[in-house]
């Protein structure tokens, strides 16, 4: 298999210049799907930051927001704290299993329809076609010497590309702060340097990757094609040239003559429409290959041609090599979407998603963590008793102030609990924690000298919301002078 | 290089290099990759001129930007100190009790106190403020000169037997060494003192010791031996012993006395730092 169709294998040089692709316009079922996906995904990307979500007066009002300074992430009604980053891990695990499932069902669907590289490159191609015309016009113009008309078109194209690129970077930063404020600040020159830096970085990557690198990203930079090739199996539907039907390929006229002579004639008329529309410039008729992102545009192109010459469409289609072999043996093609592999992936998605949804729905809105003093482990008091110091952090994830009664269990009667700077009510310190934040207090636990204790006693800390009784607990130890 | 030989299996041209019959295929690298490589070299060359890079005998090339991590660290430290001074102003005018009840000021005072303690106090009192023999444990509830916020602040400011004119000061006689009590009497009074907290001294006559105590010690340690914080006289009935609570240590203390010294910090640390230290130490184990 030739690894890379875009590179002219110059016998003499160890380096090859990338060949520029001029993908032709195409229309059809899959092109329509691709347009729809492009509009939906870019629409989400550009407009999501503008959706408002009321969380009360002290919380940000943006539906999707990663608040770095406040160390919180907001997604509509869900608020994620840094210690809950495992939800992000869960999302990434879900995303990868979903990728595997897509791959098991229909190969590189991700590459062909959803990958940002594909989507933005597709948008850039559209702009290029709009300004410079279709494939033939672009080839002719690129070969022609520079003229005013050529310069104006090229300049216009690059200007629009740059505007899209700036918009890409501009939308990215909106996820990290209040979108309308950032836009206003950015245009009046008042935004933080980091805003301009990120807009600049993403402008550069969008402009260079979608405008110039294009399929080189898929072939040389992206790991997924390699991983995908190792994950796929003989049942996965791939964009396939049905060579059993297409070969031997020949033009309509030659084919008619050959048929009269009684020779076998394939349906492929070798019009190269499939190659011309390919955004990565591969020839699908050579079979599955690294450069093929399986966007299916060749299917649309071929179907159009087949219909035009009065042959049945579907010469290129989502199919498997196994089915080609079966057809050649005279057996019927078999398609099996539901098979152990896809069922397993789907089950994994359901299980992981279910666990995440369950924990999200049932997570506590308060928490307590305790750090025992390292030095000293215990203090001997004047009555011979022992005192241990703890740093206790109380977490309040609700948007209003709460009061937590702090109690300790696991010690014999007679001990006392004191929280520094905190008033006690009913013998228990009651700690007030401001809305949506944490509070650290130093807690001293004292056991009188009349109580004999082992060197280490396991104890539990409890916090209980004085209003609604919601609680949280954690365990630690009480240290004392070893007996004897 | 001009070999047009095509490998039969892969259909790819070879480079003409051959080792024991194994031929190297020529799958050409993209040209832009080569340019990226050159660009990296250019970047490295530029970096050498723009940033500090080459070590010299006693110095190094400074670079066109004059960048220095040390300078930027110092600038950041200065900025931090300036910002701290701003919050510190609030502390200067607030009373210790006010600071203790204001969470914002308390957090700041605790942080500054913790740092100042580590810098100035930890050499004697230990990083955990637990002290050691002769150096008071600041974590416990036994306070020689008083454990209130004001007492602690005053102790830090003037020190103990320090060079300050207002220093805290007391003077326990060297009962044994100076012949005020003989060896037997010392043993007896040590026996009495230890009996107050449930201990004992071998061969000591506790009743005789009680008599000696009443005659020699009560003026400072009090009739009940519970000490007197105004004089810095320790409570002898509890389980906390600065110079050791075993038989030998107590006899040694009565014989030679101890005169621990703590420097005055009034002139060395600014009032806000001393306030922060008082808050921090009080938080450790202060009280009355």
Interface residues (C-beta under 8 A of the other chain):
Chain A: X2 X3 X4 X7 X9 X10 X11 X12 X13 X14 X15 X16 X17 X18 X213 X216 X220 X373 X374 X375 X376 X379 X380 X381 X382 X383 X384 X387 X389 X420 X421 X439 X442 X449
Chain B: X1 X2 X3 X4 X11 X12 X13 X15 X26 X27 X28 X29 X30 X31 X32 X33 X34 X100 X101 X103 X106 X126 X127 X128 X130 X137 X139 X140 X141 X142 X235 X238 X239 X240 X283 X284 X285
